[in-house]
């Protein structure tokens, strides 16, 4: 869990201020604050519902659909 | 790859595809996530004893093996008593 700072074309991910969801089972990353995850190991990315601005995404997809029609 | 440029000259923890955990000072990297670590130490986690620190020295790791590179909060790291931590080693990554 952390703040998504950047993603590149390989889906490499940069996360800041991370927290491990189950630190008792996985204490391996206790001292890490910011991290870089290689895109090739990513299984999924989960976004908290509250952090997704659906209105903004809907507008963006509508705009794209409109542009594609032209 | 500018994502890791801020980690250069910092203590980082690298998790490899086979589940190994290596800590060292990041000296350099490239677009393939090939990295060079100075004064690196492997942290071997195990269920029946504390974390074993295995000195490895200067390491060049090919990007294909890298799963994660994490910047270590050195202040926090210094407060952790690794000899009392019991945890199974991380699994290797397979799909």
Backbone of each chain as nested JSON, in Angstrom:
{
  "chains": [
    {"id": "A", "residues": [
      {"number": 1, "name": "UNK", "atoms": {"N": [0.846, -1.187, 0.0], "CA": [0.0, 0.0, 0.0], "C": [0.888, 1.245, 0.0]}},
      {"number": 2, "name": "UNK", "atoms": {"N": [0.545, 2.24, -0.801], "CA": [1.356, 3.453, -0.811], "C": [0.833, 4.45, -1.829]}},
      {"number": 3, "name": "UNK", "atoms": {"N": [1.501, 5.589, -1.909], "CA": [1.084, 6.611, -2.864], "C": [1.777, 6.379, -4.198]}},
      {"number": 4, "name": "UNK", "atoms": {"N": [0.98, 6.253, -5.265], "CA": [1.532, 6.006, -6.594], "C": [2.187, 7.278, -7.123]}},
      {"number": 5, "name": "UNK", "atoms": {"N": [3.51, 7.211, -7.325], "CA": [4.237, 8.396, -7.791], "C": [4.441, 8.388, -9.297]}},
      {"number": 6, "name": "UNK", "atoms": {"N": [4.751, 7.217, -9.856], "CA": [4.924, 7.164, -11.307], "C": [4.797, 5.747, -11.844]}},
      {"number": 7, "name": "UNK", "atoms": {"N": [4.462, 5.654, -13.126], "CA": [4.374, 4.382, -13.841], "C": [5.034, 4.613, -15.193]}},
      {"number": 8, "name": "UNK", "atoms": {"N": [5.799, 3.642, -15.699], "CA": [6.37, 3.83, -17.028], "C": [5.824, 2.794, -18.009]}},
      {"number": 9, "name": "UNK", "atoms": {"N": [6.441, 2.722, -19.215], "CA": [5.881, 1.849, -20.254], "C": [5.991, 0.366, -19.933]}},
      {"number": 10, "name": "UNK", "atoms": {"N": [6.849, -0.002, -18.967], "CA": [6.946, -1.411, -18.58], "C": [6.016, -1.718, -17.402]}},
      {"number": 11, "name": "UNK", "atoms": {"N": [5.233, -0.73, -17.006], "CA": [4.395, -0.812, -15.803], "C": [5.24, -0.929, -14.544]}},
      {"number": 12, "name": "UNK", "atoms": {"N": [6.501, -0.482, -14.627], "CA": [7.291, -0.318, -13.412], "C": [6.587, 0.729, -12.571]}},
      {"number": 13, "name": "UNK", "atoms": {"N": [6.537, 0.491, -11.268], "CA": [5.751, 1.355, -10.397], "C": [6.631, 1.972, -9.318]}},
      {"number": 14, "name": "UNK", "atoms": {"N": [6.422, 3.254, -9.058], "CA": [7.109, 3.898, -7.938], "C": [6.064, 4.243, -6.882]}},
      {"number": 15, "name": "UNK", "atoms": {"N": [6.254, 3.703, -5.684], "CA": [5.327, 3.974, -4.588], "C": [6.06, 4.704, -3.461]}},
      {"number": 16, "name": "UNK", "atoms": {"N": [5.423, 5.691, -2.875], "CA": [6.006, 6.411, -1.747], "C": [5.213, 6.161, -0.47]}},
      {"number": 17, "name": "UNK", "atoms": {"N": [5.893, 6.286, 0.654], "CA": [5.292, 6.072, 1.975], "C": [4.483, 4.779, 2.039]}},
      {"number": 18, "name": "UNK", "atoms": {"N": [5.171, 3.689, 1.748], "CA": [4.457, 2.415, 1.658], "C": [4.163, 1.805, 3.029]}},
      {"number": 19, "name": "UNK", "atoms": {"N": [3.18, 0.907, 3.037], "CA": [2.839, 0.138, 4.228], "C": [2.52, -1.271, 3.761]}},
      {"number": 20, "name": "UNK", "atoms": {"N": [3.02, -2.265, 4.483], "CA": [2.712, -3.649, 4.127], "C": [1.391, -4.017, 4.784]}},
      {"number": 21, "name": "UNK", "atoms": {"N": [0.476, -4.612, 3.998], "CA": [-0.865, -4.902, 4.519], "C": [-0.843, -5.888, 5.679]}},
      {"number": 22, "name": "UNK", "atoms": {"N": [0.067, -6.878, 5.658], "CA": [0.132, -7.872, 6.728], "C": [1.575, -7.95, 7.254]}},
      {"number": 23, "name": "UNK", "atoms": {"N": [1.999, -6.94, 8.065], "CA": [3.401, -6.872, 8.494], "C": [3.834, -8.026, 9.394]}},
      {"number": 24, "name": "UNK", "atoms": {"N": [2.877, -8.698, 10.066], "CA": [3.263, -9.821, 10.925], "C": [3.766, -11.002, 10.094]}},
      {"number": 25, "name": "UNK", "atoms": {"N": [3.099, -11.215, 8.955], "CA": [3.482, -12.317, 8.079], "C": [4.675, -11.928, 7.204]}},
      {"number": 26, "name": "UNK", "atoms": {"N": [4.751, -10.64, 6.83], "CA": [5.825, -10.177, 5.944], "C": [6.599, -9.01, 6.557]}},
      {"number": 27, "name": "UNK", "atoms": {"N": [7.484, -9.308, 7.537], "CA": [8.253, -8.231, 8.168], "C": [9.467, -7.847, 7.327]}},
      {"number": 28, "name": "UNK", "atoms": {"N": [9.589, -8.425, 6.144], "CA": [10.786, -8.24, 5.319], "C": [10.983, -6.803, 4.858]}},
      {"number": 29, "name": "UNK", "atoms": {"N": [9.925, -6.025, 4.807], "CA": [10.028, -4.67, 4.25], "C": [9.71, -3.594, 5.276]}},
      {"number": 30, "name": "UNK", "atoms": {"N": [9.953, -3.942, 6.569], "CA": [9.577, -3.03, 7.656], "C": [10.176, -1.637, 7.551]}},
      {"number": 31, "name": "UNK", "atoms": {"N": [11.464, -1.574, 7.128], "CA": [12.185, -0.302, 7.184], "C": [12.102, 0.486, 5.881]}},
      {"number": 32, "name": "UNK", "atoms": {"N": [11.29, 0.0, 4.941], "CA": [11.238, 0.673, 3.632], "C": [10.171, 1.762, 3.615]}},
      {"number": 33, "name": "UNK", "atoms": {"N": [10.548, 2.95, 3.119], "CA": [9.541, 4.011, 3.018], "C": [9.062, 4.205, 1.573]}},
      {"number": 34, "name": "UNK", "atoms": {"N": [10.03, 4.284, 0.639], "CA": [9.651, 4.454, -0.768], "C": [10.169, 3.26, -1.558]}},
      {"number": 35, "name": "UNK", "atoms": {"N": [9.45, 2.847, -2.583], "CA": [9.971, 1.718, -3.331], "C": [9.637, 1.739, -4.806]}},
      {"number": 36, "name": "UNK", "atoms": {"N": [10.413, 0.946, -5.533], "CA": [10.27, 0.795, -6.972], "C": [9.951, -0.666, -7.22]}},
      {"number": 37, "name": "UNK", "atoms": {"N": [8.859, -0.953, -7.908], "CA": [8.484, -2.338, -8.171], "C": [8.606, -2.6, -9.67]}},
      {"number": 38, "name": "UNK", "atoms": {"N": [9.348, -3.642, -10.029], "CA": [9.541, -3.928, -11.44], "C": [8.209, -4.414, -12.028]}},
      {"number": 39, "name": "UNK", "atoms": {"N": [7.846, -3.837, -13.187], "CA": [6.545, -4.137, -13.798], "C": [6.323, -5.618, -14.027]}},
      {"number": 40, "name": "UNK", "atoms": {"N": [7.403, -6.357, -14.279], "CA": [7.263, -7.774, -14.605], "C": [6.772, -8.619, -13.435]}},
      {"number": 41, "name": "UNK", "atoms": {"N": [6.836, -8.101, -12.196], "CA": [6.385, -8.903, -11.056], "C": [4.984, -8.539, -10.588]}},
      {"number": 42, "name": "UNK", "atoms": {"N": [4.426, -7.494, -11.176], "CA": [3.136, -7.011, -10.67], "C": [2.008, -7.939, -11.085]}},
      {"number": 43, "name": "UNK", "atoms": {"N": [1.237, -8.385, -10.116], "CA": [0.092, -9.247, -10.407], "C": [-1.153, -8.383, -10.589]}},
      {"number": 44, "name": "UNK", "atoms": {"N": [-1.389, -7.497, -9.658], "CA": [-2.512, -6.569, -9.812], "C": [-2.243, -5.303, -9.009]}},
      {"number": 45, "name": "UNK", "atoms": {"N": [-2.965, -4.251, -9.38], "CA": [-2.901, -2.998, -8.623], "C": [-4.311, -2.722, -8.141]}},
      {"number": 46, "name": "UNK", "atoms": {"N": [-4.451, -2.538, -6.839], "CA": [-5.781, -2.269, -6.295], "C": [-5.857, -0.797, -5.911]}},
      {"number": 47, "name": "UNK", "atoms": {"N": [-6.923, -0.137, -6.351], "CA": [-7.073, 1.28, -6.012], "C": [-8.227, 1.43, -5.035]}},
      {"number": 48, "name": "UNK", "atoms": {"N": [-8.038, 2.207, -3.956], "CA": [-9.146, 2.436, -3.037], "C": [-10.252, 3.202, -3.764]}},
      {"number": 49, "name": "UNK", "atoms": {"N": [-11.496, 2.722, -3.584], "CA": [-12.621, 3.326, -4.309], "C": [-12.668, 4.827, -4.112]}},
      {"number": 50, "name": "UNK", "atoms": {"N": [-12.418, 5.27, -2.901], "CA": [-12.501, 6.688, -2.592], "C": [-11.487, 7.536, -3.33]}},
      {"number": 51, "name": "UNK", "atoms": {"N": [-10.363, 6.895, -3.727], "CA": [-9.289, 7.669, -4.357], "C": [-9.478, 7.799, -5.863]}},
      {"number": 52, "name": "UNK", "atoms": {"N": [-10.514, 7.109, -6.409], "CA": [-10.727, 7.176, -7.848], "C": [-11.793, 8.21, -8.175]}},
      {"number": 53, "name": "UNK", "atoms": {"N": [-11.431, 9.201, -8.991], "CA": [-12.387, 10.229, -9.398], "C": [-13.111, 9.733, -10.647]}},
      {"number": 54, "name": "UNK", "atoms": {"N": [-14.265, 9.071, -10.44], "CA": [-14.982, 8.456, -11.563], "C": [-15.467, 9.501, -12.571]}},
      {"number": 55, "name": "UNK", "atoms": {"N": [-15.898, 10.652, -12.038], "CA": [-16.381, 11.72, -12.92], "C": [-15.307, 12.089, -13.946]}},
      {"number": 56, "name": "UNK", "atoms": {"N": [-14.082, 12.27, -13.442], "CA": [-12.946, 12.659, -14.289], "C": [-12.675, 11.593, -15.345]}},
      {"number": 57, "name": "UNK", "atoms": {"N": [-12.725, 10.315, -14.924], "CA": [-12.461, 9.215, -15.854], "C": [-13.556, 9.107, -16.901]}},
      {"number": 58, "name": "UNK", "atoms": {"N": [-14.82, 9.279, -16.449], "CA": [-15.94, 9.217, -17.393], "C": [-15.803, 10.303, -18.451]}},
      {"number": 59, "name": "UNK", "atoms": {"N": [-15.5, 11.511, -18.004], "CA": [-15.323, 12.619, -18.946], "C": [-14.207, 12.314, -19.933]}},
      {"number": 60, "name": "UNK", "atoms": {"N": [-13.119, 11.764, -19.421], "CA": [-11.965, 11.473, -20.28], "C": [-12.296, 10.417, -21.325]}},
      {"number": 61, "name": "UNK", "atoms": {"N": [-13.022, 9.358, -20.905], "CA": [-13.376, 8.303, -21.867], "C": [-14.377, 8.82, -22.898]}},
      {"number": 62, "name": "UNK", "atoms": {"N": [-15.328, 9.677, -22.45], "CA": [-16.297, 10.265, -23.398], "C": [-15.562, 11.088, -24.448]}},
      {"number": 63, "name": "UNK", "atoms": {"N": [-14.608, 11.892, -23.961], "CA": [-13.842, 12.75, -24.865], "C": [-13.083, 11.9, -25.885]}},
      {"number": 64, "name": "UNK", "atoms": {"N": [-12.498, 10.796, -25.391], "CA": [-11.721, 9.935, -26.273], "C": [-12.631, 9.287, -27.31]}},
      {"number": 65, "name": "UNK", "atoms": {"N": [-13.816, 8.816, -26.864], "CA": [-14.767, 8.185, -27.775], "C": [-15.193, 9.17, -28.849]}},
      {"number": 66, "name": "UNK", "atoms": {"N": [-15.42, 10.401, -28.43], "CA": [-15.83, 11.439, -29.375], "C": [-14.736, 11.696, -30.417]}},
      {"number": 67, "name": "UNK", "atoms": {"N": [-13.508, 11.761, -29.924], "CA": [-12.373, 12.008, -30.831], "C": [-12.195, 10.863, -31.826]}},
      {"number": 68, "name": "UNK", "atoms": {"N": [-12.43, 9.634, -31.349], "CA": [-12.269, 8.476, -32.23], "C": [-13.315, 8.439, -33.333]}},
      {"number": 69, "name": "UNK", "atoms": {"N": [-14.511, 8.981, -33.03], "CA": [-15.6, 8.978, -34.01], "C": [-15.282, 9.894, -35.186]}},
      {"number": 70, "name": "UNK", "atoms": {"N": [-14.582, 10.984, -34.883], "CA": [-14.31, 12.006, -35.913], "C": [-13.508, 11.46, -37.101]}}
    ]},
    {"id": "B", "residues": [
      {"number": 1, "name": "UNK", "atoms": {"N": [12.917, 5.353, -15.99], "CA": [13.713, 4.824, -14.89], "C": [14.114, 5.92, -13.905]}},
      {"number": 2, "name": "UNK", "atoms": {"N": [13.659, 7.137, -14.199], "CA": [13.951, 8.218, -13.26], "C": [13.383, 7.9, -11.887]}},
      {"number": 3, "name": "UNK", "atoms": {"N": [12.484, 6.885, -11.865], "CA": [11.848, 6.498, -10.605], "C": [12.858, 6.073, -9.552]}},
      {"number": 4, "name": "UNK", "atoms": {"N": [14.001, 5.513, -9.966], "CA": [14.974, 5.093, -8.945], "C": [16.147, 6.048, -8.806]}},
      {"number": 5, "name": "UNK", "atoms": {"N": [16.158, 7.11, -9.593], "CA": [17.317, 8.009, -9.519], "C": [17.463, 8.644, -8.135]}},
      {"number": 6, "name": "UNK", "atoms": {"N": [16.321, 8.8, -7.451], "CA": [16.403, 9.395, -6.114], "C": [16.982, 8.434, -5.078]}},
      {"number": 7, "name": "UNK", "atoms": {"N": [17.118, 7.135, -5.437], "CA": [17.645, 6.145, -4.481], "C": [19.174, 6.059, -4.536]}},
      {"number": 8, "name": "UNK", "atoms": {"N": [19.778, 6.697, -5.549], "CA": [21.23, 6.576, -5.717], "C": [21.943, 7.152, -4.5]}},
      {"number": 9, "name": "UNK", "atoms": {"N": [22.983, 6.426, -4.066], "CA": [23.759, 6.785, -2.87], "C": [22.982, 6.636, -1.562]}},
      {"number": 10, "name": "UNK", "atoms": {"N": [21.849, 5.951, -1.624], "CA": [21.061, 5.688, -0.408], "C": [21.15, 4.188, -0.105]}},
      {"number": 11, "name": "UNK", "atoms": {"N": [20.826, 3.844, 1.15], "CA": [20.702, 2.433, 1.503], "C": [19.416, 1.908, 0.874]}},
      {"number": 12, "name": "UNK", "atoms": {"N": [19.516, 0.843, 0.108], "CA": [18.308, 0.27, -0.479], "C": [18.205, -1.216, -0.15]}},
      {"number": 13, "name": "UNK", "atoms": {"N": [16.992, -1.698, -0.196], "CA": [16.76, -3.133, -0.016], "C": [16.213, -3.668, -1.326]}},
      {"number": 14, "name": "UNK", "atoms": {"N": [16.865, -4.688, -1.849], "CA": [16.439, -5.261, -3.115], "C": [15.842, -6.632, -2.844]}},
      {"number": 15, "name": "UNK", "atoms": {"N": [14.681, -6.895, -3.409], "CA": [14.109, -8.238, -3.334], "C": [14.255, -8.858, -4.718]}},
      {"number": 16, "name": "UNK", "atoms": {"N": [14.848, -10.047, -4.764], "CA": [15.099, -10.707, -6.038], "C": [13.973, -11.679, -6.382]}},
      {"number": 17, "name": "UNK", "atoms": {"N": [13.969, -12.1, -7.622], "CA": [12.955, -13.042, -8.096], "C": [12.923, -14.336, -7.276]}},
      {"number": 18, "name": "UNK", "atoms": {"N": [14.086, -14.759, -6.773], "CA": [14.102, -16.007, -6.003], "C": [13.763, -15.78, -4.527]}},
      {"number": 19, "name": "UNK", "atoms": {"N": [13.379, -14.548, -4.171], "CA": [12.935, -14.271, -2.812], "C": [14.029, -13.783, -1.885]}},
      {"number": 20, "name": "UNK", "atoms": {"N": [15.271, -13.708, -2.383], "CA": [16.358, -13.227, -1.526], "C": [16.22, -11.735, -1.266]}},
      {"number": 21, "name": "UNK", "atoms": {"N": [16.689, -11.321, -0.091], "CA": [16.637, -9.92, 0.294], "C": [18.067, -9.418, 0.464]}},
      {"number": 22, "name": "UNK", "atoms": {"N": [18.451, -8.411, -0.314], "CA": [19.808, -7.875, -0.237], "C": [19.758, -6.378, 0.049]}},
      {"number": 23, "name": "UNK", "atoms": {"N": [20.559, -5.97, 1.027], "CA": [20.584, -4.56, 1.407], "C": [21.966, -3.991, 1.087]}},
      {"number": 24, "name": "UNK", "atoms": {"N": [22.011, -2.797, 0.533], "CA": [23.301, -2.177, 0.226], "C": [23.107, -0.748, -0.242]}},
      {"number": 25, "name": "UNK", "atoms": {"N": [24.241, -0.099, -0.531], "CA": [24.162, 1.281, -1.003], "C": [24.082, 1.258, -2.527]}},
      {"number": 26, "name": "UNK", "atoms": {"N": [23.053, 1.888, -3.072], "CA": [22.853, 1.881, -4.52], "C": [23.853, 2.823, -5.187]}},
      {"number": 27, "name": "UNK", "atoms": {"N": [24.763, 2.244, -5.985], "CA": [25.774, 3.066, -6.648], "C": [25.33, 3.479, -8.041]}},
      {"number": 28, "name": "UNK", "atoms": {"N": [24.563, 2.638, -8.707], "CA": [24.126, 2.989, -10.058], "C": [23.083, 2.031, -10.578]}},
      {"number": 29, "name": "UNK", "atoms": {"N": [22.453, 2.429, -11.697], "CA": [21.398, 1.596, -12.302], "C": [21.27, 1.988, -13.767]}},
      {"number": 30, "name": "UNK", "atoms": {"N": [20.527, 1.188, -14.534], "CA": [20.217, 1.589, -15.902], "C": [18.754, 1.285, -16.214]}},
      {"number": 31, "name": "UNK", "atoms": {"N": [18.365, 1.46, -17.494], "CA": [16.949, 1.296, -17.865], "C": [16.42, -0.11, -17.655]}},
      {"number": 32, "name": "UNK", "atoms": {"N": [17.312, -1.112, -17.622], "CA": [16.839, -2.486, -17.431], "C": [16.768, -2.863, -15.96]}},
      {"number": 33, "name": "UNK", "atoms": {"N": [16.992, -1.889, -15.094], "CA": [17.03, -2.126, -13.641], "C": [18.227, -2.976, -13.252]}},
      {"number": 34, "name": "UNK", "atoms": {"N": [19.267, -3.038, -14.11], "CA": [20.55, -3.592, -13.665], "C": [21.035, -2.636, -12.593]}},
      {"number": 35, "name": "UNK", "atoms": {"N": [21.53, -3.168, -11.481], "CA": [21.941, -2.267, -10.405], "C": [23.286, -2.672, -9.807]}},
      {"number": 36, "name": "UNK", "atoms": {"N": [23.964, -1.689, -9.229], "CA": [25.213, -1.944, -8.514], "C": [25.022, -1.55, -7.055]}},
      {"number": 37, "name": "UNK", "atoms": {"N": [25.311, -2.51, -6.165], "CA": [25.181, -2.269, -4.735], "C": [26.558, -2.346, -4.083]}},
      {"number": 38, "name": "UNK", "atoms": {"N": [26.874, -1.361, -3.238], "CA": [28.143, -1.392, -2.509], "C": [27.894, -1.869, -1.083]}},
      {"number": 39, "name": "UNK", "atoms": {"N": [28.876, -2.568, -0.524], "CA": [28.798, -3.088, 0.849], "C": [27.483, -3.807, 1.104]}},
      {"number": 40, "name": "UNK", "atoms": {"N": [27.119, -4.682, 0.188], "CA": [25.811, -5.317, 0.326], "C": [25.831, -6.475, 1.324]}},
      {"number": 41, "name": "UNK", "atoms": {"N": [24.681, -6.698, 1.908], "CA": [24.489, -7.731, 2.924], "C": [23.187, -8.456, 2.598]}},
      {"number": 42, "name": "UNK", "atoms": {"N": [23.24, -9.78, 2.603], "CA": [22.001, -10.517, 2.403], "C": [21.327, -10.72, 3.75]}},
      {"number": 43, "name": "UNK", "atoms": {"N": [20.031, -10.5, 3.794], "CA": [19.275, -10.752, 5.027], "C": [18.494, -12.032, 4.846]}},
      {"number": 44, "name": "UNK", "atoms": {"N": [18.938, -13.059, 5.572], "CA": [18.273, -14.356, 5.45], "C": [17.246, -14.517, 6.56]}},
      {"number": 45, "name": "UNK", "atoms": {"N": [15.984, -14.515, 6.18], "CA": [14.915, -14.708, 7.161], "C": [14.708, -16.196, 7.379]}},
      {"number": 46, "name": "UNK", "atoms": {"N": [14.415, -16.556, 8.638], "CA": [14.065, -17.952, 8.884], "C": [13.085, -18.027, 10.046]}},
      {"number": 47, "name": "UNK", "atoms": {"N": [12.362, -19.164, 10.09], "CA": [11.302, -19.294, 11.087], "C": [11.822, -19.636, 12.474]}},
      {"number": 48, "name": "UNK", "atoms": {"N": [12.987, -20.331, 12.549], "CA": [13.446, -20.755, 13.867], "C": [14.591, -19.943, 14.457]}},
      {"number": 49, "name": "UNK", "atoms": {"N": [15.166, -19.016, 13.687], "CA": [16.147, -18.116, 14.313], "C": [16.009, -16.716, 13.712]}},
      {"number": 50, "name": "UNK", "atoms": {"N": [16.716, -15.764, 14.326], "CA": [16.634, -14.391, 13.855], "C": [17.194, -14.23, 12.454]}},
      {"number": 51, "name": "UNK", "atoms": {"N": [17.123, -13.008, 11.947], "CA": [17.598, -12.739, 10.585], "C": [19.122, -12.852, 10.551]}},
      {"number": 52, "name": "UNK", "atoms": {"N": [19.607, -13.666, 9.621], "CA": [21.058, -13.812, 9.49], "C": [21.574, -12.829, 8.45]}},
      {"number": 53, "name": "UNK", "atoms": {"N": [22.603, -12.062, 8.813], "CA": [23.182, -11.074, 7.898], "C": [24.423, -11.671, 7.245]}},
      {"number": 54, "name": "UNK", "atoms": {"N": [24.387, -11.855, 5.954], "CA": [25.516, -12.441, 5.234], "C": [26.185, -11.366, 4.377]}},
      {"number": 55, "name": "UNK", "atoms": {"N": [27.421, -10.959, 4.73], "CA": [28.081, -9.92, 3.94], "C": [28.435, -10.404, 2.533]}},
      {"number": 56, "name": "UNK", "atoms": {"N": [28.113, -9.612, 1.526], "CA": [28.376, -9.998, 0.138], "C": [29.344, -9.043, -0.561]}},
      {"number": 57, "name": "UNK", "atoms": {"N": [29.493, -7.829, -0.032], "CA": [30.408, -6.866, -0.664], "C": [29.778, -6.156, -1.853]}},
      {"number": 58, "name": "UNK", "atoms": {"N": [30.591, -5.884, -2.851], "CA": [30.104, -5.176, -4.037], "C": [29.35, -6.141, -4.941]}},
      {"number": 59, "name": "UNK", "atoms": {"N": [28.137, -5.802, -5.282], "CA": [27.3, -6.69, -6.082], "C": [26.755, -5.962, -7.284]}},
      {"number": 60, "name": "UNK", "atoms": {"N": [26.791, -6.628, -8.435], "CA": [26.099, -6.105, -9.61], "C": [24.981, -7.085, -9.915]}},
      {"number": 61, "name": "UNK", "atoms": {"N": [23.759, -6.6, -9.879], "CA": [22.615, -7.489, -10.066], "C": [21.969, -7.212, -11.414]}},
      {"number": 62, "name": "UNK", "atoms": {"N": [21.797, -8.254, -12.195], "CA": [21.152, -8.087, -13.491], "C": [19.666, -7.816, -13.279]}},
      {"number": 63, "name": "UNK", "atoms": {"N": [19.152, -6.86, -14.028], "CA": [17.775, -6.385, -13.843], "C": [16.714, -7.47, -13.9]}},
      {"number": 64, "name": "UNK", "atoms": {"N": [16.984, -8.523, -14.699], "CA": [16.005, -9.608, -14.834], "C": [15.653, -10.244, -13.491]}},
      {"number": 65, "name": "UNK", "atoms": {"N": [16.605, -10.192, -12.555], "CA": [16.398, -10.846, -11.256], "C": [15.721, -9.958, -10.224]}},
      {"number": 66, "name": "UNK", "atoms": {"N": [15.609, -8.671, -10.547], "CA": [15.111, -7.722, -9.554], "C": [13.583, -7.685, -9.543]}},
      {"number": 67, "name": "UNK", "atoms": {"N": [13.002, -7.816, -8.365], "CA": [11.552, -7.693, -8.235], "C": [11.196, -6.331, -7.652]}},
      {"number": 68, "name": "UNK", "atoms": {"N": [11.96, -5.883, -6.673], "CA": [11.631, -4.643, -5.991], "C": [12.887, -3.973, -5.472]}},
      {"number": 69, "name": "UNK", "atoms": {"N": [12.926, -2.651, -5.533], "CA": [14.014, -1.887, -4.923], "C": [13.365, -0.906, -3.959]}},
      {"number": 70, "name": "UNK", "atoms": {"N": [13.739, -0.982, -2.698], "CA": [13.108, -0.108, -1.707], "C": [14.118, 0.774, -1.015]}},
      {"number": 71, "name": "UNK", "atoms": {"N": [13.772, 2.036, -0.856], "CA": [14.648, 2.951, -0.12], "C": [14.438, 2.723, 1.368]}},
      {"number": 72, "name": "UNK", "atoms": {"N": [15.553, 2.495, 2.089], "CA": [15.45, 2.184, 3.514], "C": [15.439, 3.46, 4.351]}},
      {"number": 73, "name": "UNK", "atoms": {"N": [14.525, 3.5, 5.285], "CA": [14.51, 4.567, 6.284], "C": [15.557, 4.161, 7.329]}},
      {"number": 74, "name": "UNK", "atoms": {"N": [16.787, 4.719, 7.204], "CA": [17.905, 4.244, 8.038], "C": [17.661, 4.431, 9.535]}},
      {"number": 75, "name": "UNK", "atoms": {"N": [16.955, 5.497, 9.89], "CA": [16.655, 5.714, 11.312], "C": [15.777, 4.593, 11.843]}},
      {"number": 76, "name": "UNK", "atoms": {"N": [14.75, 4.256, 11.047], "CA": [13.834, 3.212, 11.475], "C": [14.544, 1.858, 11.471]}},
      {"number": 77, "name": "UNK", "atoms": {"N": [15.376, 1.647, 10.455], "CA": [16.079, 0.372, 10.334], "C": [16.97, 0.127, 11.555]}},
      {"number": 78, "name": "UNK", "atoms": {"N": [17.593, 1.223, 12.06], "CA": [18.501, 1.097, 13.199], "C": [17.759, 0.699, 14.476]}},
      {"number": 79, "name": "UNK", "atoms": {"N": [16.463, 1.005, 14.548], "CA": [15.7, 0.689, 15.761], "C": [15.159, -0.744, 15.759]}},
      {"number": 80, "name": "UNK", "atoms": {"N": [15.248, -1.415, 14.611], "CA": [14.681, -2.762, 14.522], "C": [15.703, -3.807, 14.968]}},
      {"number": 81, "name": "UNK", "atoms": {"N": [15.28, -4.684, 15.874], "CA": [16.156, -5.759, 16.345], "C": [15.925, -6.99, 15.466]}},
      {"number": 82, "name": "UNK", "atoms": {"N": [16.746, -7.086, 14.412], "CA": [16.538, -8.16, 13.44], "C": [16.812, -9.552, 14.017]}},
      {"number": 83, "name": "UNK", "atoms": {"N": [17.595, -9.607, 15.129], "CA": [17.889, -10.932, 15.687], "C": [16.667, -11.554, 16.348]}},
      {"number": 84, "name": "UNK", "atoms": {"N": [15.627, -10.719, 16.577], "CA": [14.425, -11.264, 17.224], "C": [13.291, -11.504, 16.231]}},
      {"number": 85, "name": "UNK", "atoms": {"N": [13.531, -11.218, 14.974], "CA": [12.452, -11.373, 13.983], "C": [12.447, -12.777, 13.39]}},
      {"number": 86, "name": "UNK", "atoms": {"N": [11.289, -13.41, 13.506], "CA": [11.126, -14.756, 12.952], "C": [10.094, -14.681, 11.832]}},
      {"number": 87, "name": "UNK", "atoms": {"N": [10.528, -15.046, 10.642], "CA": [9.586, -15.071, 9.525], "C": [10.118, -16.009, 8.457]}},
      {"number": 88, "name": "UNK", "atoms": {"N": [9.225, -16.722, 7.79], "CA": [9.694, -17.596, 6.721], "C": [10.299, -16.764, 5.591]}},
      {"number": 89, "name": "UNK", "atoms": {"N": [11.306, -17.294, 4.891], "CA": [11.845, -16.538, 3.759], "C": [10.776, -16.325, 2.69]}},
      {"number": 90, "name": "UNK", "atoms": {"N": [10.942, -15.285, 1.889], "CA": [9.972, -15.001, 0.832], "C": [10.043, -16.096, -0.236]}},
      {"number": 91, "name": "UNK", "atoms": {"N": [8.908, -16.382, -0.818], "CA": [8.871, -17.368, -1.903], "C": [9.478, -16.769, -3.167]}},
      {"number": 92, "name": "UNK", "atoms": {"N": [9.895, -17.643, -4.065], "CA": [10.344, -17.127, -5.35], "C": [9.111, -16.725, -6.158]}},
      {"number": 93, "name": "UNK", "atoms": {"N": [9.35, -15.924, -7.184], "CA": [8.231, -15.42, -7.974], "C": [8.044, -16.313, -9.194]}},
      {"number": 94, "name": "UNK", "atoms": {"N": [6.853, -16.826, -9.334], "CA": [6.575, -17.566, -10.58], "C": [5.155, -17.259, -11.037]}},
      {"number": 95, "name": "UNK", "atoms": {"N": [4.947, -17.441, -12.299], "CA": [3.633, -17.11, -12.869], "C": [2.964, -18.33, -13.477]}}
    ]}
  ]
}
